[in-house]
Amino acid sequence: MDALKYTKELVAFESTSCYSNLEVSDYVESTLKELGFDIERLEFNDPNGIRKANIIGRKGTGKGGLAYFAHTDVVPADPWFTDEFTPFTPTLKEDKLYGRGSCDMKGSIACMLSAAKQYADRPLKQPLYITCTADEEVGYHGARNVAEKSSMYQEMIEGESHGIIGEPTRLEVVYAHKGTYGFQVISHGRAAHSSLSTGINANLAMIPFLVEMKALYEECMSDPRWQNQEFDPPTNGWNIGINDRTAAVNITPPQSICTVYFRPMPGQDPEELVTRARSAAEKCGVEFQFKCGGQPVYTDPHSPFVNEVLKIAGTERAKTVSYGTDGSMFHELKNIVVFGPGDIGQAHTHDEFIELGQLEQGTHKFGALIEHYCL
């Protein structure tokens, strides 16, 4: 099974988001070239100055077709469940392939490469695009780079290509997911021994701001306009974190940090909540830093496109999920769903694996999508 071979080779690259993904990107690029794809390579430096790459491949002519999206970075693998093999030593046990990224989402990439290989010698009437991004796990930096810089992505928009985000859904069709927004607020003080009067306790300015954030939390949990019953849970989360990083109880905290992370849903205006939080920070005299803003994804579940993918998937009804994907950066695409092999319950786990049956089915379903939209 080509998908198993590809998955093993992809997992063997340690492409944790804090490291470069250039080696795994080189592998994807080389494989796509072998399959007859034209390549667009976009490189950039991440916020820490580490070099990253996005690979976009296109095979076939004309407009429309199929646009598949995946990411090559993975989350850290610490701890790992066994000393028998490392997280980046893909290991087959019974009907499962273990390894970091096997499920999220190198197994999906492998299935699409395997499906594309089946059509390597056949002309495509409409194009097949395969996009593999960096840094999905840490803020969609690669996808943003593709959306801003890729000429092939502009072709997808202009041709109204049919988008597939290949994240693990057990090959169920997902028509919508929540967005991802986050900010942090910093209160600055001055450290001193707590027995003295020379220190400035940063928490004292933070406390009034936290009161404002609690009020916004309660509003988000109770006001119907911040809820959407298509999702489970139907709320945006509004998750508040606090940390003054003080090492001992007798030190006046020199700083206090509040983080807020929430997941807006389709039809909502997350910028209103951000603006209100920013105003509260200004009123309380603390520093506001916006961190990320990814839009929710939504395609009409009754649209012809969703119904076509449902038919290919062999399921009757599309669903929603609460996690986010690179699709947050690709909102210009009119038709896009999340659909891929593997179980999201295995993503980011200490014993991540993908079932061989999912690799086999994923290759078959992706092949059917190519057949439908590109031949």
Secondary structure, DSSP 8 states (H G I E B T S, - for coil): -HHHHHHHHHHTS--BTTS--HHHHHHHHHHHHHTT-EEEEEEEE-TTS-EEEEEEEEES-SS--EEEEEE--B----S-S-SSS-TTS-EEETTEEESTTIIIIIHHHHHHHHHHHHTTTS--SS-EEEEEES-GGGTSHHHHHHHHH-HHHHHHHHHT-EEEE---STT--EEEE--EEEEEEEEE-B--BTTSSS-B-THHHHHHHHHHHHHHHHHHHH-GGG--TTSSS-S---EEEEE---SSTTB--SEEEEEEEE---TT--HHHHHHHHHHHHHHHT-EEEEEEEE--EE--TTSHHHHHHHHHHT-S--EEESS--GGGG-TT-SEEEE--SS-GGGTT-TT-EEEHHHHHHHHHHHHHHHHHHH-
